[in-house]
Amino acid sequence: MKIPDPAALKASSAPQKKKRLYQSLFFQILIAVVAGVLIGHFWPTIGSALRPLGDGFIQLIKMIIAPLIFLVIVTGISAVGDVKAVGRVGVKALLYFTGATLFALVFGLIVGNIVQPGAGLNIDPSTLSQDALNAKTGNAPPKDAAAFILDVIPVSVIGAFANNSLLQVLFFSVFFGAAIVVIGRERCMPVISLMETVLELIFKIMSWIMKVAPIGAFGAMAFIIGQYGLGTLSTYALLIAACYGAAIIFIGLLFVVAWGFARVPLWQFLKYTREEFLLALGTASTEAVMPRIMTKLTNAGCSRATTGLVVPTGYSFNLDGAAIYLSISLLFLAQAFGHNLDLGQQLAALGVLLLTSKGMAGVPGSSFLALSATAAALGIFPVAGVALLLGADRLMDSMRVVVNLLGNCVATFVVAKWEGQFDRSVMLRAFKGEITNHDSAIMLGKEEVFEEQELERISGGQEPSPKFRGGPAAEDIPQFEMSKRSGQPSTPVCPD
């Protein structure tokens, strides 16, 4: 991307056209979600048939997630130039994730004990069938800690990318980035410049994919309502109220954490990322917004290295919304079978849930696997009883998605601040609508807006914005060149 010369300021001084409401991605997704709810409610057969629209959009996102994470982490680590700093970020992130998940589980148990969502149901165990639960989980046993750790190490790098195994991709990316640092950035500059070029292409592809986001949100929401219906709300009213009420309180606590640790006004952050959160709600998937939310975080002052490490890891290790749901659902099931768990039993359940809740992202029926493992460990109610949640589980997606996503955003701010890789002044600029680095402009599809802003900054005597947060300026990365067979001079094809 080329930054115009300050002398061109007069030529671009014409007033910028105000964006019309219907051109706003937020407005388009909002209309799509409302339309999906109406279609699913009044014409459930049609709504159920629209599932491919939502699934297709999520697959488009998944298509670029693995290469995006690899390139973001490698280029971010190479820019930091300090392997020890990368290790510190990883350790601090895991410490934060463990503390946050433990608190979310304990908080869910407290809410479950107070609300008693399953009291009085008196379910007869003899009426239960294991078939429905097996269909949901694929009859797969939950992984133990050793199996989970071994799964982080890819047997094949190609396989990790092909299967979209995010933790395996992240594992290899850290090694690759660390190798660049050890060998030397100058010696590896041809590789880095090539990666920056490919990353710009990925950003551009992502900006195109986001243009069909309203269609994906419409199809996903129409399917959810058409398949499960709004009538299910009354059947699990108290359980749903307990989970959503706990989520609201937990979000309030995240507001305190974000402001107390990193001085981040979370309400302004939610306004700044409203498109991403609405899309996550519409598709019931945090993966659908991972690339965009990472871009928004780096645009808001978090370094690329920290964001690239914390966000993908958080998708497996920091599922706060899922943790709240699991602990409340466990007590719901116990109470539904007439059992009141004592303190010792609840502490034992807490330990099992803390282990089984890790690595749940992207695993079909993962919440049922975690609850089944806990039920088997406690031996108080039959494992088949977990099937009671089949009707309510899908209705919890909105709660889990929002809390999971917001929890990982707060974790990124906290870890970046903790490691000294967060610029609050840049965050405030981003919240005002500015694009603060080159790569964010490409991903968000706002290159022209960025060039106008840079023109004003340069003409005002300010330094140009960096290529990415925590990285060099655009001109510090040489252009990647491809030679022609005819012997003609090579043509630069990468970062302008």
HELIX and SHEET records of a PDB file:
HELIX    1   1 PRO A    6  SER A   12  5                                   7    
HELIX    2   2 LEU A   21  GLN A   23  5                                   3    
HELIX    3   3 LEU A   25  PHE A   42  1                                  18    
HELIX    4   4 PRO A   44  ALA A   49  1                                   6    
HELIX    5   5 ARG A   51  VAL A   80  1                                  30    
HELIX    6   6 VAL A   83  VAL A  115  1                                  33    
HELIX    7   7 PRO A  125  THR A  127  5                                   3    
HELIX    8   8 ASP A  131  THR A  137  1                                   7    
HELIX    9   9 ALA A  145  VAL A  152  1                                   8    
HELIX   10  10 VAL A  157  ALA A  162  1                                   6    
HELIX   11  11 LEU A  166  ILE A  183  1                                  18    
HELIX   12  12 MET A  189  ILE A  209  1                                  21    
HELIX   13  13 MET A  210  VAL A  212  5                                   3    
HELIX   14  14 ALA A  213  TYR A  228  1                                  16    
HELIX   15  15 THR A  232  THR A  235  1                                   4    
HELIX   16  16 ALA A  237  ALA A  262  1                                  26    
HELIX   17  17 LEU A  266  TYR A  272  1                                   7    
HELIX   18  18 ARG A  274  THR A  283  1                                  10    
HELIX   19  19 GLU A  287  VAL A  289  5                                   3    
HELIX   20  20 MET A  290  ASN A  299  1                                  10    
HELIX   21  21 ARG A  304  PHE A  317  1                                  14    
HELIX   22  22 ASP A  320  ALA A  336  1                                  17    
HELIX   23  23 LEU A  343  THR A  356  1                                  14    
HELIX   24  24 SER A  366  LEU A  378  1                                  13    
HELIX   25  25 VAL A  383  LEU A  389  5                                   7    
HELIX   26  26 LEU A  390  ASP A  393  1                                   4    
HELIX   27  27 ARG A  394  MET A  396  5                                   3    
HELIX   28  28 ASP A  397  TRP A  418  1                                  22    
HELIX   29  29 ARG A  424  PHE A  431  1                                   8    
HELIX   30  30 HIS A  438  MET A  443  1                                   6    
HELIX   31  31 GLU A  447  SER A  459  1                                  13    
HELIX   32  32 ALA A  474  ASP A  476  5                                   3    
SHEET    1   A 2 GLU A 481  MET A 482  0                                        
SHEET    2   A 2 THR A 491  PRO A 492 -1                                        
END                                                                             
